[in-house]
Amino acid sequence: MEELRNVEKEKEISIRLESLVGNRFDKESLEKTLSIIFDLEIVLDDISHEEDELGDYNFLGHFDSPDKNLYGYFDIYFLKMRRPGFDGSDLYVTEVAIEFE
């Protein structure tokens, strides 16, 4: 029998992920925040390349939590800041997307 998806947890994660939009981070603080949201260690891959068709910078992350029955991927699109903020933040989150499996 196929396990049921954890819809309530998916909804909570989606809302918390959306709350990142409009905030400033550095990669380390963003990974820390995401690790709290997903209750897993999250490591982001910068998949932005100059030769890409996309004009956006973006990170790709994934999550795999069998005990919570949560699996999937997410993108975080961001702008690079001209100079770091007082807290070391150097990126501004503009959009997020998530895909649960």
Backbone as a chain_set.jsonl record, in Angstrom:
{"seq": "MEELRNVEKEKEISIRLESLVGNRFDKESLEKTLSIIFDLEIVLDDISHEEDELGDYNFLGHFDSPDKNLYGYFDIYFLKMRRPGFDGSDLYVTEVAIEFE", "coords": {"N": [[0.843, -1.185, 0.0], [0.578, 2.155, -0.889], [2.158, 4.88, 0.753], [0.538, 7.615, 2.375], [0.709, 11.03, 1.438], [2.101, 13.681, 3.382], [0.186, 16.015, 3.784], [-0.555, 18.227, 5.408], [1.914, 18.964, 6.573], [3.314, 19.559, 4.24], [1.9, 21.819, 3.392], [2.464, 23.608, 5.494], [5.269, 23.841, 5.208], [5.404, 24.975, 2.647], [4.202, 27.491, 3.077], [5.987, 28.608, 4.924], [8.282, 28.624, 3.377], [7.553, 30.429, 1.36], [7.528, 32.698, 2.922], [10.112, 33.551, 2.95], [10.578, 35.153, 0.793], [11.49, 38.379, -0.195], [13.272, 38.844, 1.784], [16.606, 39.225, 3.142], [19.664, 37.425, 2.954], [22.712, 35.564, 3.578], [24.378, 32.837, 1.945], [24.943, 30.88, 3.868], [23.319, 31.604, 6.109], [20.828, 31.355, 4.94], [20.741, 28.602, 4.343], [20.754, 27.659, 6.962], [18.307, 28.67, 7.942], [16.541, 27.319, 6.201], [17.066, 24.706, 6.982], [15.898, 24.683, 9.478], [13.217, 25.1, 8.762], [12.648, 22.757, 7.261], [13.391, 20.85, 9.054], [15.649, 19.329, 8.692], [19.019, 18.812, 7.566], [19.905, 21.142, 5.249], [21.431, 21.692, 2.183], [22.389, 23.977, -0.178], [22.592, 24.181, -3.737], [24.2, 26.241, -5.976], [22.913, 26.923, -8.921], [23.19, 28.732, -10.889], [24.36, 29.929, -13.922], [26.45, 31.638, -16.186], [26.096, 31.09, -18.901], [23.502, 30.201, -19.079], [20.063, 30.324, -20.184], [18.253, 31.528, -18.504], [17.75, 34.562, -16.747], [17.908, 34.838, -14.099], [19.408, 34.398, -10.846], [19.792, 31.385, -9.072], [19.215, 29.01, -6.427], [19.231, 25.512, -5.883], [17.625, 23.064, -4.012], [17.108, 20.041, -2.136], [14.981, 17.683, -0.415], [14.649, 14.914, 1.709], [12.965, 12.976, 3.627], [12.19, 10.254, 5.063], [11.004, 9.49, 7.54], [9.16, 11.499, 8.008], [7.712, 11.331, 5.788], [8.236, 13.031, 3.585], [9.315, 14.365, 0.585], [11.179, 15.877, -2.038], [11.921, 18.772, -4.132], [13.266, 22.111, -4.334], [13.401, 25.488, -5.535], [15.158, 28.503, -5.114], [15.031, 31.735, -5.972], [17.057, 34.579, -6.495], [18.445, 37.894, -6.011], [21.644, 39.29, -6.391], [23.273, 41.308, -4.038], [24.685, 44.613, -4.199], [26.609, 45.28, -2.312], [27.557, 43.707, 0.754], [25.185, 43.535, 3.479], [24.821, 44.931, 6.833], [24.737, 42.649, 8.385], [26.056, 40.795, 6.938], [24.587, 39.766, 4.89], [24.115, 38.997, 1.488], [22.414, 38.463, -0.555], [19.137, 38.704, -1.987], [16.037, 37.387, -1.619], [13.798, 36.601, -4.164], [11.862, 34.931, -5.22], [10.274, 31.74, -4.788], [10.014, 28.222, -5.385], [8.44, 25.069, -5.096], [8.432, 21.52, -5.177], [6.739, 18.776, -4.313], [7.124, 15.293, -3.9]], "CA": [[0.0, 0.0, 0.0], [1.345, 3.396, -1.0], [1.996, 5.76, 1.902], [-0.127, 8.881, 2.105], [1.546, 12.224, 1.557], [1.888, 14.482, 4.58], [-0.343, 17.243, 3.194], [-0.487, 19.334, 6.37], [3.318, 19.374, 6.682], [3.639, 20.181, 2.954], [1.302, 23.161, 3.4], [3.245, 24.409, 6.437], [6.567, 24.113, 4.591], [5.173, 25.905, 1.529], [3.95, 28.826, 3.637], [7.233, 29.097, 5.516], [9.205, 28.886, 2.274], [7.091, 31.679, 0.749], [7.835, 33.822, 3.812], [11.491, 33.965, 2.703], [10.579, 36.151, -0.279], [11.605, 39.754, 0.283], [14.247, 38.909, 2.874], [18.026, 39.19, 2.781], [20.438, 36.362, 3.585], [23.871, 35.038, 2.87], [24.078, 31.424, 1.672], [24.987, 30.126, 5.119], [22.133, 31.878, 6.937], [19.678, 30.806, 4.23], [20.751, 27.154, 4.591], [20.372, 27.462, 8.365], [16.867, 28.925, 8.013], [15.866, 26.22, 5.516], [17.222, 23.504, 7.814], [14.875, 24.798, 10.52], [11.914, 24.913, 8.109], [12.475, 21.358, 6.859], [13.85, 19.994, 10.146], [16.678, 18.488, 8.062], [20.138, 19.617, 7.094], [19.706, 21.543, 3.859], [22.592, 22.253, 1.501], [21.943, 24.561, -1.444], [23.484, 24.188, -4.893], [24.026, 27.411, -6.83], [22.836, 26.409, -10.288], [23.249, 29.89, -11.783], [25.504, 29.888, -14.828], [26.423, 32.745, -17.149], [25.64, 30.648, -20.216], [22.096, 29.802, -19.026], [19.059, 31.205, -20.779], [17.589, 32.269, -17.437], [18.436, 35.754, -16.271], [17.879, 34.832, -12.634], [20.293, 33.565, -10.035], [18.969, 30.529, -8.241], [19.703, 27.858, -5.687], [18.397, 24.316, -5.919], [17.759, 22.238, -2.816], [16.205, 18.891, -2.093], [14.72, 17.156, 0.916], [14.323, 13.49, 1.701], [12.71, 12.657, 5.026], [11.275, 9.111, 5.129], [10.244, 9.443, 8.789], [8.062, 12.473, 7.907], [7.088, 11.082, 4.494], [8.389, 14.254, 2.799], [10.352, 14.265, -0.443], [10.985, 16.835, -3.109], [12.937, 19.735, -4.547], [12.812, 23.495, -4.331], [14.258, 26.518, -6.117], [15.102, 29.826, -4.502], [15.553, 32.725, -6.903], [17.547, 35.701, -5.716], [19.265, 38.949, -6.595], [22.871, 39.557, -5.647], [23.341, 42.69, -3.572], [25.919, 45.292, -4.626], [27.575, 45.128, -1.211], [26.911, 43.006, 1.881], [24.531, 44.321, 4.514], [25.493, 44.96, 8.133], [24.765, 41.297, 8.939], [26.742, 39.918, 5.99], [23.682, 39.291, 3.834], [24.543, 39.427, 0.159], [21.412, 38.118, -1.559], [17.765, 39.101, -1.697], [15.167, 36.338, -2.165], [12.723, 37.19, -4.96], [10.826, 33.956, -5.572], [10.547, 30.357, -4.423], [9.157, 27.206, -5.996], [8.656, 23.791, -4.434], [7.818, 20.352, -5.812], [6.691, 17.607, -3.444], [6.968, 14.03, -4.653]], "C": [[0.891, 1.252, 0.0], [1.07, 4.294, 0.204], [1.335, 7.061, 1.477], [0.845, 10.037, 2.285], [1.15, 12.996, 2.81], [1.443, 15.888, 4.158], [-0.255, 18.437, 4.147], [0.941, 19.856, 6.499], [3.758, 20.064, 5.388], [3.111, 21.615, 2.911], [2.105, 24.09, 4.308], [4.593, 24.798, 5.836], [6.419, 25.128, 3.463], [4.981, 27.329, 2.029], [5.235, 29.414, 4.202], [8.273, 29.414, 4.439], [8.838, 30.202, 1.584], [7.45, 32.887, 1.599], [9.28, 34.302, 3.662], [11.583, 35.079, 1.666], [10.596, 37.553, 0.337], [12.584, 39.918, 1.436], [15.661, 38.748, 2.345], [18.755, 38.14, 3.61], [21.822, 36.315, 2.964], [23.578, 33.539, 2.724], [24.014, 30.614, 2.969], [23.739, 30.352, 5.974], [20.862, 31.356, 6.259], [19.606, 29.289, 4.44], [20.321, 26.842, 6.023], [18.86, 27.636, 8.537], [16.088, 27.786, 7.365], [15.949, 24.926, 6.325], [16.21, 23.507, 8.949], [13.495, 24.525, 9.92], [11.66, 23.437, 7.814], [12.809, 20.368, 7.971], [14.794, 18.913, 9.625], [17.853, 19.384, 7.723], [19.941, 19.876, 5.601], [20.996, 22.172, 3.34], [22.11, 22.721, 0.134], [23.023, 24.447, -2.506], [23.177, 25.423, -5.711], [24.064, 26.918, -8.267], [22.783, 27.542, -11.31], [24.518, 29.8, -12.627], [25.353, 31.005, -15.851], [25.833, 32.328, -18.498], [24.171, 30.21, -20.241], [21.201, 30.819, -19.726], [18.39, 32.074, -19.723], [18.417, 33.468, -17.015], [18.548, 35.79, -14.758], [19.015, 34.012, -12.042], [19.38, 32.642, -9.242], [19.745, 29.39, -7.591], [18.712, 26.725, -5.87], [18.674, 23.538, -4.643], [16.824, 21.059, -2.909], [16.038, 18.443, -0.647], [14.211, 15.728, 0.775], [14.199, 13.062, 3.152], [11.708, 11.514, 5.122], [10.428, 9.08, 6.403], [9.076, 10.428, 8.794], [7.276, 12.3, 6.603], [7.073, 12.348, 3.634], [9.579, 14.12, 1.864], [10.102, 15.363, -1.464], [12.177, 17.746, -3.334], [12.36, 21.129, -4.426], [13.867, 24.377, -4.984], [14.064, 27.785, -5.309], [15.797, 30.786, -5.459], [15.944, 33.963, -6.103], [18.286, 36.71, -6.579], [20.512, 39.076, -5.743], [22.877, 41.031, -5.272], [24.674, 43.312, -3.993], [27.008, 45.212, -3.566], [26.829, 44.468, -0.052], [26.28, 43.971, 2.876], [25.297, 44.235, 5.822], [25.622, 43.579, 8.755], [25.455, 40.293, 8.009], [25.859, 39.404, 4.875], [24.12, 39.859, 2.494], [23.595, 38.989, -0.95], [20.019, 38.445, -1.046], [16.849, 38.098, -2.385], [13.982, 36.987, -2.887], [11.577, 36.228, -5.235], [11.246, 32.585, -5.085], [9.586, 29.445, -5.186], [9.473, 25.887, -5.329], [7.862, 22.7, -5.142], [7.896, 19.196, -4.828], [6.492, 16.366, -4.303], [6.182, 13.04, -3.852]], "O": [[1.826, 1.371, 0.791], [-0.074, 4.457, 0.627], [1.544, 7.547, 0.365], [1.695, 10.019, 3.175], [-0.004, 12.959, 3.236], [2.236, 16.829, 4.176], [0.086, 19.541, 3.723], [1.153, 21.068, 6.531], [4.495, 21.048, 5.434], [3.803, 22.52, 2.445], [2.395, 25.227, 3.936], [5.012, 25.951, 5.942], [7.233, 26.044, 3.345], [5.539, 28.268, 1.462], [5.535, 30.587, 3.981], [9.049, 30.36, 4.577], [9.719, 30.999, 1.262], [7.655, 33.98, 1.07], [9.636, 35.353, 4.194], [12.541, 35.852, 1.655], [9.832, 37.866, 1.25], [12.711, 41.005, 1.999], [15.886, 38.213, 1.26], [18.501, 37.983, 4.804], [22.074, 36.954, 1.942], [22.628, 33.035, 3.322], [23.136, 29.768, 3.14], [23.167, 29.398, 6.503], [19.919, 30.957, 6.943], [18.527, 28.751, 4.688], [19.605, 25.87, 6.262], [18.214, 26.83, 9.207], [15.084, 27.333, 7.915], [15.001, 24.142, 6.345], [15.715, 22.451, 9.341], [12.696, 23.797, 10.509], [10.574, 22.927, 8.088], [12.536, 19.175, 7.841], [14.75, 17.758, 10.05], [17.69, 20.599, 7.607], [19.825, 18.946, 4.802], [21.573, 23.059, 3.968], [21.502, 21.959, -0.617], [24.211, 24.594, -2.221], [22.031, 25.641, -6.103], [25.121, 26.541, -8.774], [22.381, 27.337, -12.455], [25.615, 29.616, -12.099], [24.25, 31.28, -16.323], [25.154, 33.117, -19.156], [23.647, 29.881, -21.305], [21.532, 31.999, -19.842], [18.004, 33.21, -19.997], [19.643, 33.391, -16.938], [19.206, 36.667, -14.198], [19.513, 33.066, -12.653], [18.314, 33.059, -8.789], [20.747, 28.891, -8.103], [17.507, 26.947, -5.997], [19.827, 23.375, -4.245], [15.859, 21.076, -3.673], [16.841, 18.777, 0.224], [13.459, 15.391, -0.14], [15.199, 12.816, 3.826], [10.507, 11.756, 5.249], [9.262, 8.689, 6.357], [8.098, 10.215, 9.511], [6.31, 13.018, 6.344], [6.056, 12.698, 3.035], [10.693, 13.806, 2.283], [8.957, 15.733, -1.725], [13.271, 17.531, -2.813], [11.144, 21.321, -4.416], [15.056, 24.06, -4.987], [12.957, 28.102, -4.876], [16.994, 30.665, -5.721], [15.256, 34.349, -5.157], [18.692, 36.426, -7.706], [20.449, 38.982, -4.518], [22.531, 41.893, -6.08], [25.675, 42.608, -4.126], [28.189, 45.091, -3.888], [25.621, 44.647, 0.104], [26.775, 45.079, 3.088], [26.311, 43.542, 5.907], [26.519, 43.351, 9.567], [25.438, 39.089, 8.265], [26.33, 38.679, 3.999], [24.451, 41.039, 2.377], [23.909, 39.118, -2.134], [19.762, 38.459, 0.158], [16.882, 37.972, -3.609], [13.26, 37.804, -2.316], [10.446, 36.658, -5.458], [12.438, 32.296, -4.981], [8.492, 29.854, -5.576], [10.631, 25.602, -5.024], [6.761, 22.936, -5.639], [8.981, 18.691, -4.538], [5.778, 16.395, -5.305], [5.946, 11.923, -4.311]]}, "num_chains": 1, "name": "protein.A"}
